[in-house]
């Protein structure tokens, strides 16, 4: 049965199912595909306790491979050099290992990080409200947006933390250039939708059209031209690097 798309509101039809090994949270992921904006999503983890899901037993593969910290620092510097407001206050979202905090600090940012259940100096707990509206000059979402169960809510939350002229930037899968499934079977070669990554909590697979709608809906500017979205095949994966700018008054 179709359900509303979580980005544009049009009807999304059942697309494919994939089993999970973390059956204490869900037995399987059921993905839906919106024919209007191309967003593909699974509501299977909607009611899961995020602190428990992303707790000590969570697979941190993302942090251990591909020089994540170096790439995060480069993306943040690119964002501030090209569209930023000149400020240096940075926040790394989904930084459970502290990789982002260290990487951003190493290139001159006044860095903070945030994740569910995070504790320690300059580390914020995403289970709590972050009292820093209009504060950060750059916020990074490196391999984070695919975990959003409510993309419009989550992007709005982090957009509010941006200072005027600030940039929300990150990486996530780009399904326009990757085959998600064939004959109702997921493409195990695409990192964002294979069995391992469903266990990691990948529930949102974006198209360029859906990402444009997200930016507009939450009051940020994202332009495909002018390199504000960059398509890459990083680590052999079809991926987008996005930059969303909060306009000054």
matplotlib code that plots the C-alpha trace (Angstrom):
import matplotlib.pyplot as plt

x = [0.0, 1.4, 2.4, 3.2, 6.7, 8.6, 10.0, 7.4, 4.2, 3.3, 2.5, 5.4, 5.0, 6.6, 10.0, 11.9, 12.6, 15.9, 16.4, 18.2, 20.5, 19.9, 16.5, 16.1, 15.3, 13.6, 13.3, 13.6, 13.7, 10.8, 11.7, 9.3, 10.0, 8.4, 7.8, 7.6, 10.9, 12.8, 13.3, 13.6, 13.0, 12.2, 10.0, 11.2, 13.2, 10.8, 10.1, 13.5, 15.4, 18.3, 20.5, 20.2, 20.5, 23.6, 25.0, 28.2, 27.3, 26.8, 29.0, 31.4, 32.7, 32.1, 34.6, 37.3, 37.7, 38.3, 40.2, 36.9, 38.4, 40.6, 37.6, 35.4, 38.0, 38.4, 34.6, 34.2, 37.1, 35.7, 32.3, 33.6, 36.1, 33.5, 30.2, 30.8, 30.4, 34.1, 33.4, 35.1, 32.6, 32.1, 29.9, 30.3, 27.0, 27.1, 30.6, 30.5, 34.3, 35.5, 37.1, 35.3, 36.0, 39.7, 39.8, 38.0, 40.1, 43.3, 42.5, 41.7, 38.0, 36.5, 35.2, 32.4, 30.8, 27.4, 26.0, 23.4, 24.6, 27.8, 29.7, 32.9, 34.5, 33.1, 30.8, 27.0, 24.2, 21.7, 19.1, 19.0, 18.2, 21.3, 21.0, 22.9, 20.4, 22.1, 25.5, 27.6, 29.3, 29.6, 27.9, 29.0, 26.9, 29.4, 27.6, 24.7, 21.7, 21.0, 20.2, 17.5, 14.1, 12.5, 14.7, 12.7, 12.7, 16.4, 17.6, 15.4, 16.9, 20.5, 19.6, 18.4, 21.8, 23.5, 24.5, 23.4, 25.7, 26.6, 26.8, 25.4, 27.5, 27.9, 28.0, 25.3, 24.3, 23.0, 20.5, 20.2, 23.4, 23.2, 20.9, 19.2, 17.5, 16.6, 13.7, 13.0, 16.5, 18.8, 22.1, 24.7, 27.5, 26.0, 27.2, 24.1, 21.5, 23.2, 22.4, 25.3, 24.2, 20.6, 22.0, 23.8, 20.5, 20.5, 16.8, 16.9, 18.3, 18.2, 17.9, 19.1, 15.5, 14.6, 17.6, 16.6, 13.1, 14.7, 16.8, 13.9, 11.6, 13.9, 14.8, 18.4, 19.8, 21.2, 22.1, 23.2, 25.1, 28.0, 29.3, 26.9, 26.1, 29.1, 28.7, 31.5, 32.3, 34.2, 35.4, 33.6, 30.2, 27.7, 27.6, 26.6, 28.5, 26.0, 26.3, 23.3, 23.7, 21.7, 21.1, 21.9, 19.0]
y = [0.0, 3.5, 5.9, 9.6, 10.6, 12.2, 14.9, 16.0, 14.4, 12.5, 8.9, 6.5, 2.8, -0.2, -0.8, -3.6, -5.3, -6.3, -8.4, -7.0, -9.0, -6.6, -8.1, -6.6, -3.3, -4.6, -7.8, -6.1, -2.8, -2.1, 0.7, 2.9, 5.0, 8.3, 8.6, 12.4, 13.4, 10.1, 9.9, 6.3, 5.6, 3.0, 3.8, 0.6, 2.4, 5.2, 4.2, 2.8, 4.5, 6.2, 6.2, 2.4, 1.8, 4.0, 2.9, 0.9, -2.0, 0.2, -0.5, 2.4, 1.4, 4.9, 6.4, 3.7, 3.9, 6.3, 9.1, 10.4, 13.1, 14.5, 14.6, 16.3, 19.0, 19.5, 19.8, 22.3, 24.4, 24.4, 25.5, 28.4, 29.5, 29.7, 30.6, 31.1, 34.1, 34.2, 32.6, 29.5, 28.0, 24.4, 21.5, 17.9, 15.9, 12.2, 12.2, 9.2, 8.6, 12.2, 12.0, 15.1, 17.1, 16.4, 17.0, 20.3, 21.5, 20.6, 23.0, 26.0, 25.7, 26.3, 22.8, 21.0, 17.6, 16.0, 12.5, 10.5, 10.0, 12.0, 13.2, 15.0, 18.3, 20.0, 17.1, 17.6, 15.0, 14.9, 13.5, 17.0, 20.4, 22.2, 25.8, 27.3, 28.8, 31.0, 30.1, 27.8, 29.0, 25.5, 22.3, 19.0, 15.9, 13.4, 10.2, 11.2, 12.3, 8.7, 8.0, 10.6, 9.1, 12.5, 14.4, 17.7, 17.7, 16.9, 19.3, 22.0, 21.3, 21.8, 24.7, 26.6, 26.2, 28.0, 31.6, 33.8, 33.1, 29.8, 26.5, 23.1, 20.6, 16.9, 13.7, 11.1, 8.6, 9.9, 7.4, 9.1, 7.4, 4.1, 1.1, 0.5, -2.7, -5.0, -7.5, -6.4, -7.3, -4.6, -3.8, -5.2, -3.3, 0.1, 1.0, 3.0, 0.2, -3.1, -5.5, -4.3, -0.7, -1.4, -2.8, 0.6, 2.5, 3.7, 4.6, 7.6, 7.5, 10.9, 12.0, 15.4, 16.5, 15.4, 17.2, 20.4, 20.1, 19.6, 22.7, 24.9, 23.5, 24.3, 27.7, 27.1, 27.6, 24.7, 25.2, 22.3, 24.7, 26.7, 23.5, 23.6, 20.0, 18.0, 14.4, 12.0, 8.4, 8.4, 4.9, 3.6, 4.8, 7.1, 10.0, 13.7, 16.3, 19.0, 22.6, 24.4, 28.1, 30.1, 33.5, 36.7, 39.0]
z = [0.0, -0.9, 1.9, 1.7, 0.7, 3.6, 1.4, -1.1, 0.3, -2.9, -2.7, -2.5, -3.5, -1.9, -3.6, -2.0, 1.4, 2.9, 6.1, 9.1, 11.4, 14.3, 14.8, 18.2, 16.4, 13.2, 11.3, 7.9, 6.1, 3.8, 1.3, -0.5, -3.7, -4.5, -8.3, -8.1, -6.4, -6.5, -2.7, -1.4, 2.3, 4.9, 7.9, 9.7, 12.3, 13.0, 16.6, 17.5, 20.4, 18.6, 21.6, 21.8, 18.1, 17.7, 21.1, 21.9, 19.6, 16.5, 13.5, 13.1, 9.7, 8.3, 10.7, 10.2, 6.4, 3.6, 5.5, 6.8, 9.0, 6.2, 3.9, 6.4, 7.0, 3.3, 2.7, 5.6, 4.4, 0.8, 2.2, 4.2, 1.6, -1.2, 0.5, 4.2, 6.4, 7.4, 10.8, 12.2, 14.6, 13.3, 14.4, 13.3, 13.5, 14.0, 15.2, 17.6, 17.4, 17.7, 14.3, 13.0, 16.2, 15.8, 12.1, 12.1, 15.0, 13.2, 10.4, 12.5, 13.3, 16.7, 16.6, 18.4, 17.7, 18.4, 18.5, 20.5, 24.0, 23.5, 26.5, 27.1, 26.3, 23.2, 22.6, 22.5, 23.1, 20.2, 22.6, 24.1, 22.6, 21.5, 22.8, 19.9, 17.4, 14.8, 16.2, 14.0, 10.8, 9.3, 10.2, 8.7, 8.0, 6.7, 5.9, 8.2, 6.1, 5.0, 8.7, 9.0, 9.6, 9.2, 6.8, 6.8, 10.6, 10.9, 8.3, 9.9, 13.3, 12.0, 9.8, 12.8, 14.4, 11.5, 11.8, 8.9, 6.0, 7.4, 5.5, 6.1, 4.1, 3.9, 1.9, 1.2, -1.5, -4.8, -6.1, -9.5, -10.6, -8.7, -9.2, -5.9, -6.8, -9.6, -9.5, -5.9, -4.8, -3.4, -5.1, -2.6, -4.4, -3.5, 0.0, 0.9, 0.4, 1.0, 3.8, 6.0, 5.7, 6.6, 9.8, 10.1, 9.8, 6.2, 5.8, 3.4, -0.1, -1.9, -5.4, -6.5, -7.0, -3.4, -2.0, -3.8, -2.2, 1.2, 1.0, -0.1, 2.5, 5.4, 4.1, 2.9, -0.6, -2.6, -6.2, -8.4, -10.6, -9.0, -7.4, -4.5, -5.2, -6.4, -7.7, -6.9, -7.0, -3.7, -2.7, -5.8, -4.6, -6.3, -3.9, -3.6, -1.7, -0.8, 0.5, 1.8, 2.6, 5.1, 3.6, 5.5, 6.3]

ax = plt.figure().add_subplot(projection="3d")
ax.plot(x, y, z, "-o")
ax.set_aspect("equal")
plt.show()
